[in-house]
């Protein structure tokens, strides 16, 4: 077995150190990007996908969730703009607009929902936008989807 003195061994130790440092950094930050699978609305009657230009009853308490294909390595930002506006940044599942178990009745009107997956570097990986309306029972158009 050959013994190295410090000046001779230094290049090998330096290489070993940077190899471990690179491997650790790569493992910590090179996680596969999660994808947004669906946006769903939860009411007392159940869970339904939330689609663009959908009508929901204004009197129905609800919560909105973003479903992903796994744990997001950054954050999920859910923005709701309309007569009442809310923003929530979630770090772990479930990704909900309100507290995970809370249902809130919103006033009628037109709403714009934006869901963004933001990585650790602060860059938007994916963004989805959904327009929907909360209407009174008399305004519900029978040709459109209406979640009760």
Buried (B, 14 or more C-beta within 10 A) or exposed (E): EEEEEEEEEEEEEEEEEEEEEEEEEEEEEEBEEBEBEEBBBBBEEEEBEBBEEBBBBBBBEBBBBBBBEEEBBBBBBBBBEBEEEBEBEBEEBBBBBBEEEEEEEBEBEEBEBBBBBBBEEEEEBBEBEBEBBBBEEEEBEEEEBBBE
